[in-house]
């Protein structure tokens, strides 16, 4: 089914989301951003995949060109994805999520297994900082960055939120991610992982690599979950430096869907 290209503001709850849809007849791919990132980080992946796909990107609340909101919760992000899919008339999308967006994709697919073709997860894994010590570490991190967060927002790497609001988003993400092994263990749709290497901003030496190892039990237990690639880039640079690996994972799912349909 063909769809016309569209760019505009989509009203959702108390806010508006900035959405881009390239239209066309290709398999719809919906891109889910990192926790504080805007949609421009997907441009290299989109260029790699080209016109064979219909690309839909959007900025989450208070990110990029989207408006602020009173609700920045994970549940609000799930509602936003619902709203984008409904507004653009998208059925059976491939969800491609980086970091926060990857966790969002797992949970949306878990709730709606018959409505998603598959998931590509870019360097998200079911582990997180939890408990009082974890929450305090996260709050301390973002309070330390409070003066640079407005600059980060203009660069598409931060939200138009306070330091404490940034921290609240991250705390909730860590708690949800740490409890997500059962979600990935029972997923019935194909999931492909593209993992980075090394650490990221705010992580301690070796911490990210240890976290990625948590996926081993899921990969061993659920044949629907596959490691597509492990690349040299770190968490922050993976979309910039290893977009071909992400695009290849999308193609793998497209082929898988073709075989399943046949």
N, C-alpha and C positions, 0 to 999 in steps of 0.2 A: 504494500500500500504506500502510495506516494504522499509526501507531506511537503508543504511549502516552507521555505526558510522563514525564520522569525527571530527578532531580537526585541526585547522589551521588558517591562516591569510586570511581575506577576503578584497580585495581592494574595497574601496568606496570613491568617490571623490578624495581628496588629501591625504587620510589616509588609514590605514588598521585596521580592527577590529579582535580581537582574539575571535574565535567562537568555541564552543564545541557542538556537536550533538551526543546524545547517540544512535541514530538510533532505529531500531525496527519497530514493527507494531502497537504500541499503539497510542492513541490520542496524537498528537503533542502539547506540552506545551512550550511556549516561555516566558522566564523570563526577565523582564525589571527592571534594577537596580535602586537604589536610585541615586540621582543627582551626587554624587561623589564616589559611591561605585563600587566595582568590582563584578564579578559573583560568587565568592566563598561564598557569604552570603546566597545563595540558597541551599547549600549542605544538610542542615537538611530537608528542604521541599522535595527535590529530593529523599532523603533516605526514607522519610515517604511514598512517592507515589510509589517508586520502579519501577519494570520493566513493569508495566501495562501501562506506559506512555513513550512517546518519549520526552526527555528533551533537550531543546536547550537554551543554555546560551551564552551570549557574553558581552564583555567589550565595553562600549561606548568610544568615542574619548578621548584620553589622560587619560583614566582610565585603571587600571589593566595592561594587556600586549598589549593593543591597542596603536596605534601611535598617535602622536599629529596631530593637524589640524589647519587650519586658521578659521574654522567655528565650534563653539560650540553651535549653536542655537537650539531651540526646533525643527524647521523645519529640521535641519540637522539630529536630532535624529529620526524624522519620516522617513526620507530617509534611514537612517541606518537600521531601522526595515524592510522597504520594501526590501532593499538589502539582508538582512539575509534570509527573507522568500523566495525570488526568488532564491537565491543561493542554498538553501537547499530543494527547491521544496515543500515547505510547503503550504498546503491549509487548510482552516478552523481551524486555531490553537486556543487554549485557551491562552489568554494573561494574565500573572500573573505579576502585577507590584507593586513595593514597592515605596511609596513616589513619587518622580519624575516619576518613571516608571509607577505608577498608572495613573497619569495625562496623560502621553504619551499614555497609553492604551485606555483611554476614547476617546481621539481625533483621534487616528487611527481607532478605531471602528466606530466612528461617520462618518468618511470619507469613510470607507469601510465596511458597515454593512453586505454585502453579503459574505465577505471574512473572517469573524471571528466567531468562535463558541460561545465565551463568554469571559468575563473579570472577573478576581479576583483582587480586589484592596486592597492592604495592607497599611492601615493607610495613605491614601491620601484623601483629602476632598476639596470641591470647595471654598476655602477661601485663602486669602493671604494679605501680606503687600503691599500696593500700595501707589501711590502719592509720593511727594518729601520726606516726613518724612519717609515713608517706605523704599525708596531707600537709604536714608542716613543711616538709622539704619542698613541695610544689609551691606552696604559698610564698616561701622565702625566695624561691627562684624568680617568680614573677614580680614580686615587690622589688627585687633587685634590678629588674629590667623596666621598671615603671616609666622611667624618663625616655626610654628609646621605643616604647611600644607605639606611640603615635607615628614615629618615623617608619617603623615596621609595617604599620597599617597602610601607609602610602605606597610601600613597596610590594604590597600583596602578601606580606608575611605575618601580619598581625591584624587583629580586629579592632573596631572602634569601640572598645570596651575598656573598663578600668583594669588595673593589675589584678584586683581581686576577682573580677568577672572572668578574666583569662584563667586564673587559677581554678575557679569553680568548674569551668568547662573541662580543664585538664584532670581535675580530681575525679569528676564523674566518669570521664573516659577511662582512666586507669582502673577504676572499680569495675566498670562494665567489661573492659577488655580482659581483666584478670579472671573474670567469671565466665569467659566465652568458650572454653574448651568443650563443654557439652554442646554448644551451638554448632561448632565446626564438626564435632564428632557425629552429629545426626543429620547434617545437611545432605539433601538428596539431589541438589543441582551441582553441576561441575564447578569447581573452584580452582583457580590457578593462582599460585603465589609467585611473585617476583620479589626476592629479598635483597636488601642491601648488605653491606659489610661494614663493620666497625661501629663507632659511636655517633652520637648526635648531640646537638646543643642541649646542655642540662643533664646529660647522662654521665655516669662515672665510667672509668676505663673498663672495658670488657662487658659492661652491663647489657648493652644492646645485643651483643652476640649470644650471651647467656639466655636472653629473652627469646631469641629466635629458635633456640634449641627446644623450647617448649612445644613447638610445632611437630617435633619428631613423633610424638605419640599419636597425634591426629593423623599425620601422613601414613603411619603404619596401620591405623585402625579403620580409616575411611577411604575407600578407593576413589571416591568422588573428589577428594582433595589431593592436588598434585603440585609439587614444586616445579615450576616452569623454568626458573633461572635464579642463580645467585650471582650477583654482579659486584663489581669492585667499588661502585659509588657508595657514599654514606647515605644516611636517611634523608638528609636535606637536599642532596644533589642528584638523587636517583632519577627524577623525571627530566632533569636537564641533561644528564650525561648518559643515561641508559634508556632513553625512550625507545630504541629499537627492540629491546628485550620486552618492554611492556606491550608494544604493538604486536610482537610475536605471540605473546600470551593471548591477546584478543583474537588473533587469527586461529590459534589452536582451538579456542572455544567455538569459533565459527565453524571450523571443520567438524568438531565434535557434534555440534548441533545438526549439521548436514547429515552425518552418519546416523544420528539418533532418529531424525525425521525419515530417513530412507529405510 
